[in-house]
Amino acid sequence: MEAPEMLDEVYEVTRTDEEWRALLSPEQYQVMRRHGTERPGSCSLLREKRPGVFACVGCGQPLFRSGEKFESGTGWPSFDAPIDGALGETVDRSHGMTRTEVHCGRCGSHMGHVFPDGPPPTGLRYCINGVALAFEPD
């Protein structure tokens, strides 16, 4: 299956494809710019428990606070809520299903998906590719 193209929206942070390839590792590029998915359980941020902020690797936009992170058992970092205004959403109809994709609101990079099976109080589970995140401890 061919990877989907990035959204046609204009973002505050824009780069050419060459600039994205120079900035990101091959795995980060595949996930963030080609809507890929990292292997479950492969990211060290899955076990990150210190206070701090998880930000977009592509532009530094703060996305999640550590207090919103929880163990979902899925193999990807999971959060119950993003920082207000940090993420955008699009409908993802790939792989024979309909899901809600989330992307960085500042640069448009693919982060993962949000599902309605998270813990209270939001009931949401933001299932995020750890390779797309940088952790900044408090």
BELVEN-V770847 format. One record per residue. RES is the residue in one small letter. D_LAST is the distance of its C-alpha to the last C-alpha in Angstrom with 1 decimal. Layout:
# BELVEN-V770847
[[RES;D_LAST] [RES;D_LAST]]
This chain:
# BELVEN-V770847
[[m;40.7] [e;39.7] [a;36.1] [p;35.7] [e;35.2] [m;32.3] [l;32.7] [d;34.9] [e;32.4] [v;31.3] [y;27.6] [e;25.8] [v;24.9] [t;28.0] [r;29.0] [t;32.3] [d;32.6] [e;32.9] [e;29.7] [w;27.8] [r;29.5] [a;28.6] [l;24.9] [l;24.4] [s;25.6] [p;28.8] [e;27.0] [q;24.4] [y;27.3] [q;29.3] [v;26.7] [m;25.3] [r;28.5] [r;31.2] [h;29.7] [g;29.7] [t;27.9] [e;26.3] [r;27.9] [p;26.5] [g;24.5] [s;24.1] [c;20.3] [s;17.9] [l;15.2] [l;17.7] [r;16.5] [e;12.7] [k;11.6] [r;8.1] [p;5.8] [g;4.6] [v;7.4] [f;10.7] [a;12.7] [c;16.4] [v;17.4] [g;20.4] [c;19.0] [g;15.2] [q;15.6] [p;12.7] [l;14.6] [f;12.9] [r;10.2] [s;9.7] [g;11.8] [e;14.6] [k;14.9] [f;18.0] [e;20.4] [s;23.4] [g;25.5] [t;26.1] [g;24.5] [w;22.0] [p;18.5] [s;19.3] [f;17.8] [d;19.8] [a;18.7] [p;17.2] [i;15.7] [d;18.9] [g;20.9] [a;18.8] [l;21.5] [g;25.2] [e;27.7] [t;31.0] [v;33.7] [d;33.9] [r;37.5] [s;37.2] [h;38.2] [g;40.8] [m;38.4] [t;36.7] [r;32.9] [t;30.3] [e;28.3] [v;24.9] [h;24.0] [c;21.5] [g;22.7] [r;22.1] [c;23.8] [g;25.6] [s;24.4] [h;25.2] [m;22.3] [g;24.3] [h;26.1] [v;25.7] [f;28.1] [p;29.3] [d;28.8] [g;25.3] [p;24.5] [p;24.9] [p;24.2] [t;24.3] [g;26.5] [l;24.9] [r;23.5] [y;21.8] [c;22.7] [i;20.7] [n;21.5] [g;18.6] [v;20.1] [a;19.4] [l;15.6] [a;13.0] [f;9.6] [e;6.6] [p;3.8] [d;0.0]]
